[in-house]
Amino acid sequence: MPVIEPTEIIPPRGRYVAASPYSGVLGSRLFAFLIDVVAVGVLWGIATMIVLTMGLLTFGLAWLLLPALWPIVALFYNGLTVSGPRRGTWGMRVAGIQLVQTDGGRVPFVTAAAHAVLFYVSVSVLTPLVLLIGMVRNDRRLLHDLLVGTVAVRRDA
């Protein structure tokens, strides 16, 4: 059996192979999702306090918004942050990924909002199975990415 020298395994100093823009994206997306749930929860709490206060001023009429408040906050959070100049939610920024269109351009607000809606629908219907599509694809795109024409890539790629 041949002996492998350490110099054959470790590339020489200053030479390294550039990683794919999709490497590590699935794990980063899971981490980003956890951060985003906390962020949406905090924003939802603030919005709930505002709506409760408005309900006192409108004799309870504003309280009709309470059941739909979480989806509204999540939709605007995703739409505004993904379509913004940094191309990702707060969780995506922390995780080092960004969401772009398949041509590399910035995602418009309507597409980002549709991406969020499809994400929440697919996760609630297919829960862990939604990740299977990303595991078998080289570009790590999930079902909702395919439907709206977006791709998640590493920021440093």
Secondary structure per residue as TSV (DSSP state, phi and psi in degrees):
chain	resnum	aa	ss	phi	psi
A	1	M	-	360.0	129.0
A	2	P	-	-71.4	149.1
A	3	V	-	-92.5	130.6
A	4	I	-	-96.7	122.7
A	5	E	-	-77.6	147.2
A	6	P	H	-58.5	-28.3
A	7	T	H	-69.9	-18.8
A	8	E	H	-80.5	-24.3
A	9	I	H	-88.4	-46.0
A	10	I	S	-92.0	124.3
A	11	P	-	-66.9	151.9
A	12	P	-	-58.0	154.6
A	13	R	T	-59.0	135.0
A	14	G	T	90.5	-8.6
A	15	R	-	-118.0	122.1
A	16	Y	-	-147.4	158.2
A	17	V	-	-92.2	130.4
A	18	A	-	-69.3	134.4
A	19	A	-	-75.6	155.7
A	20	S	-	-66.1	148.3
A	21	P	T	-65.8	-10.9
A	22	Y	T	-103.3	-4.0
A	23	S	T	-70.4	129.8
A	24	G	T	78.1	6.9
A	25	V	H	-69.9	-39.9
A	26	L	H	-62.3	-47.5
A	27	G	H	-63.3	-38.8
A	28	S	H	-65.8	-35.3
A	29	R	H	-66.6	-37.9
A	30	L	H	-64.4	-43.8
A	31	F	H	-62.9	-42.9
A	32	A	H	-63.2	-39.2
A	33	F	H	-60.2	-42.4
A	34	L	H	-62.7	-42.0
A	35	I	H	-65.5	-40.7
A	36	D	H	-67.7	-33.9
A	37	V	H	-63.1	-41.7
A	38	V	H	-65.3	-43.7
A	39	A	H	-63.0	-45.4
A	40	V	H	-64.7	-36.6
A	41	G	H	-62.0	-42.5
A	42	V	H	-65.8	-46.1
A	43	L	H	-63.6	-37.7
A	44	W	H	-63.8	-40.9
A	45	G	H	-60.9	-42.3
A	46	I	H	-65.2	-44.9
A	47	A	H	-64.2	-35.8
A	48	T	H	-64.6	-42.4
A	49	M	H	-62.7	-39.1
A	50	I	H	-65.6	-45.6
A	51	V	H	-66.9	-38.0
A	52	L	H	-63.1	-41.4
A	53	T	H	-65.7	-42.2
A	54	M	H	-63.6	-33.0
A	55	G	H	-62.3	-35.0
A	56	L	H	-66.9	-36.4
A	57	L	H	-78.5	-24.7
A	58	T	T	-107.1	20.0
A	59	F	T	55.2	40.2
A	60	G	T	90.2	-5.9
A	61	L	G	-64.5	-39.0
A	62	A	G	-67.4	-20.6
A	63	W	G	-66.6	-15.1
A	64	L	G	-65.3	-18.5
A	65	L	G	-78.0	-18.7
A	66	L	G	-55.9	-45.4
A	67	P	G	-62.8	-31.1
A	68	A	G	-95.4	4.8
A	69	L	H	-68.3	-42.7
A	70	W	H	-60.1	-51.0
A	71	P	H	-61.8	-35.6
A	72	I	H	-65.3	-46.7
A	73	V	H	-62.7	-45.6
A	74	A	H	-63.5	-40.4
A	75	L	H	-63.3	-48.0
A	76	F	H	-70.3	-36.2
A	77	Y	H	-59.4	-51.4
A	78	N	H	-66.6	-45.5
A	79	G	H	-61.4	-45.7
A	80	L	H	-73.8	-38.5
A	81	T	H	-77.6	-39.4
A	82	V	H	-71.6	-35.5
A	83	S	S	-85.0	-3.3
A	84	G	S	-76.0	179.6
A	85	P	T	-65.2	-22.3
A	86	R	T	-92.1	-4.3
A	87	R	-	58.0	35.3
A	88	G	S	-173.9	158.0
A	89	T	-	-69.8	173.5
A	90	W	H	-61.0	-40.2
A	91	G	H	-64.0	-40.7
A	92	M	H	-63.7	-39.1
A	93	R	H	-64.4	-43.0
A	94	V	H	-64.9	-38.5
A	95	A	H	-79.6	-7.8
A	96	G	T	80.4	29.3
A	97	I	E	-127.0	162.8
A	98	Q	E	-141.1	156.8
A	99	L	E	-107.7	125.3
A	100	V	E	-130.9	163.9
A	101	Q	E	-72.9	165.3
A	102	T	T	-63.5	-22.3
A	103	D	T	-88.6	2.5
A	104	G	S	92.5	-2.9
A	105	G	-	-80.7	170.4
A	106	R	-	-70.9	143.7
A	107	V	-	-81.3	125.7
A	108	P	-	-68.5	160.9
A	109	F	H	-57.2	-45.7
A	110	V	H	-63.0	-40.8
A	111	T	H	-66.8	-41.5
A	112	A	H	-64.0	-39.9
A	113	A	H	-67.4	-41.8
A	114	A	H	-63.9	-37.4
A	115	H	H	-60.3	-42.6
A	116	A	H	-65.5	-43.9
A	117	V	H	-62.0	-47.7
A	118	L	H	-64.5	-35.0
A	119	F	H	-61.5	-51.9
A	120	Y	H	-65.8	-36.1
A	121	V	H	-67.0	-47.0
A	122	S	H	-67.5	-37.1
A	123	V	H	-68.9	-38.2
A	124	S	H	-74.7	-24.6
A	125	V	H	-91.0	-44.9
A	126	L	H	-107.1	9.6
A	127	T	G	6.3	-96.9
A	128	P	G	-75.8	-18.1
A	129	L	G	-68.8	-18.5
A	130	V	H	-62.6	-25.8
A	131	L	H	-78.0	-18.4
A	132	L	H	-61.2	-38.6
A	133	I	H	-61.1	-44.4
A	134	G	H	-66.0	-28.9
A	135	M	H	-73.0	-26.7
A	136	V	H	-97.8	-10.7
A	137	R	S	-95.6	142.3
A	138	N	T	-68.4	-32.4
A	139	D	T	-89.4	2.5
A	140	R	-	59.3	25.8
A	141	R	-	-77.9	141.1
A	142	L	-	-97.8	175.8
A	143	L	H	-56.6	-47.0
A	144	H	H	-68.1	-28.7
A	145	D	H	-66.3	-43.1
A	146	L	H	-64.5	-38.7
A	147	L	H	-70.0	-32.3
A	148	V	H	-106.0	-2.6
A	149	G	T	78.4	40.7
A	150	T	E	-121.2	166.4
A	151	V	E	-146.6	139.0
A	152	A	E	-93.9	128.3
A	153	V	E	-130.3	161.3
A	154	R	E	-69.8	145.7
A	155	R	T	-67.0	-33.1
A	156	D	T	-85.4	1.1
A	157	A	-	-84.3	360.0
